Amino acid sequence: MSFGKIFTKELANSLPPPQRNPRTTAILAVAKANGLDLETVVVDTTKPTPEFLKYNPLSKVPVFVGTDGYVLTESIAIAIYLTSQNEKTTLLGKTKQDYASILKWLSFFNMEVLPNLGAWYRPLLGWDAYNKKAIDDAQKGAAKAIAVVEQHLLNNTFLVGERITLADLFAVGIISRGFQFFFGKEWRAKNPNVSRWYETVYNQKVYSDVAHPFELLDKPALENVAPKKDQPKKEKKEQPKAAPKPKNDEEDEDDRPAEPKAKHPIELLPRATYPIDEWKRFYSNNDEAESMKYFWEKVPKDEYTIWSVKYKYNDELTKLFMSSNLIGGFFTRLEASRKFIFGCASVYGQDNDSVIEGAFLIRGDNAVHAFDVAPDWESYDFAKLDPESAEDRAFVESMWKWDAPVTVNGKEYPHAQGKVFK
């Protein structure tokens, strides 16, 4: 049975494809978490219908209308109301202090982060008047606000407590505009805590099921220049005179796909006689014992090398699921090297007493080239393994078969959770 309707809007001319109002995503996520059936109604707030104006005369979204006729505006109020429908929910914290902290972060992102992000991207999309200084000021304001979050997340996995709350879901929806338009690889390297938290929360099923597919920018999609639509007449006049130039531009664009590939150092190696994808397929389709026998016999060790990967800061690990998420985030950031590497990494031990170790196969023999595409790669120690060493072979097999504990500083840790990068 439907619990009600949520009125929202989508950014039809945004980059990349349409995304809903940032304040709405968390509302849909908590509704899903509580099993509440909400009908989503997309409205045009610039041309509101009489029905919508009846619910909100200011023509703003989101707006909730319950099947019992209860109408509620203001995103924070709606999010709390829907979350509280489950009396046993943990999304509102465990204590009154947790609840107050959640309200603090909801307000902070709603009043400090989103207005600055909006003043930064809206003029660049042509929605507001363009003013370079105003955009520079908005960018500085956003950086100042997000720096507060970066510092908080230095010693905290989530905004409040040790598990996801409404604060995280709401805040990720708000800050997603930054990751959509501006926060490329360079920015994420400078803000690793916010980036790690954003990825962790976004990829939780309760959030990802209602959000736009997860994407990260290599470089900003928008720059502080006036929107092109301000110059249509000049373009029309210059096109006939510059007839040859579009061809040159097209040729440049055709060449561009090859440029990023050439920039990856592993691409400069001679073509491998054995494609790594063959090993990945065999590993996926066969049991571990057969896969390892195949690996030692078939994969050429003069074209590929094997490396141990061990997390440097095991003493900072707490919950097992958080450590597993940390591995998942690292794997996501290795995407640019995916076609050159294969590996597994696992959490060993128990909550508040665990370690992270793994083993990787890489094309060539330079671990830096394979792993420095991930901003957090320096959080791991890498050591080259000898395929002729019985000890190293046993280590690789245990990492890829997940059938044995590891011993660190004389203490044995049983296997808990593992992930495969292929």
Summary of the structure (lengths in Angstrom):
residues: 422
radius of gyration: 25.1
end to end distance: 42.0
largest distance: 76.2
contacts: 1261
relative contact order: 0.08
helix: 50%
strand: 17%
